[in-house]
Amino acid sequence: MASAQGVEGEAGMFRFSGFGTLGVSQSDNADADFSSTVFHPNGAGHTRSWSADVDSKIGLQLNADFSRDWSGVIQLISQQGYNNSYTPAIEWANVSYKVTPNLVLRGGRTVWPLLLRSETQSIGYGNPFVRNSTELLANMPNTYSDGFDLTYQFPVGTAANSVQVLYGKSDVNYPGSAPLLGQNFLRLKDITGISDVLELGDLKVHTAYMDLKYDWLYFDFLLNDVIYKTWSVGFNYDPGAWFVTADYMRALDKSYGDFTALTAGAGYRIGDFTPYIQYSSLTQDTLGDLGSFGTYPGDKQTVTAVGLRWDFKKNADFKIQYERVRSGAISQIFPSSLTNWQPNFLNNSNANVLSAVVDFVF
């Protein structure tokens, strides 16, 4: 699970760790805000040309080993929330029991294992890029669930394999406008999923499937028991001098239609420096029961990025990244990289974005 450096407490039972990102982004589009997640109410562009809210965060984690078989973890993250505050939120909070050396039962709050880097998605230092693909994250109605999961590890030939099944629920608030802040609310029910991670040498392959039902309250608009299904596949190959990585996701939403998201990137390490490239896209494939919201099958948003990572000291890095965002009507349904769009947005739906961040773990 997500963790950084550890500081042991009394008798080694407790381990304290943390991570953070200090960043700033600039967008040249004044008709929308560039954001790293759909949970942010604003970002760089319309609200302010330069914004420190896009990527900045601080996280603290406490691990506890109660016995050989029992352990627990709690993780708090402070970052811009749906209500424009930095109130810390619980991302992880669970207790684990090792049934056998290869079988672990866990109960509480855990992060959805939908993407290759899901368990470390908040730790910028563990990401070769400035941030995870917003186009992929826009396909996910939330990032965690409250429930239980079961993980079984076993070899497949010379490879290590891990299968996880889960069941849970969660509630999530999305940004809304005053005075009805908090009236954009999603209740996720009967979250059921399975994921698999296969590791062989320098190669890591991840697959996942999840389905659920949700109720959505948007001001006076209410949807009940909407069926949502998604599956994904991703890989990372990193022999040391270079890396290549990709994630692919399909989301099937009965009300809003089917969407496909993709991200792929590669980098080459030259000492402490790693130049890299990244491409992401979000495409509407079909319309849902609610019909068109100004978008049609084939509508797409793409993001092309180039950047440089500098590991300037132990447990810290500096990254600078340029992105070209090409968007359109699809942002009105899934506001991924460009959100908080203004009346003239469809006539000005592209953006040039520059970001700089310092990531660290402790």
Secondary structure, 3 states (H helix, E strand, C coil): CCCCCCEECHHHCEEEEEEEEEEEEEECCCCCEECCCCCCCCCEECCECEECCCCCEEEEEEEEECCCCEEEEEEEEEECCCCCCCCCEEEEEEEEEEEECCEEEEEEEEECCCCCCHHHCCCHHHCCCCCCCHHHHCCCCCCEEEEEEEEEEEEECCEEEEEEEEEEEEEEECCCCCCCCCCEEEEEEEEEEEEEEEEECCEEEEEEEEEEEEEEEECCEEEEEEEEEEEEEEEEECCCCEEEEEEEEEEEECCCEEEEEEEEEEEECECCEEEEEEEEEEEEEECECCECCCCCCCCEEEEEEEEEEEEEECCEEEEEEEEEEECCHHHHCCCCCEECCCCCHHHCCEEEEEEEEEEEEC
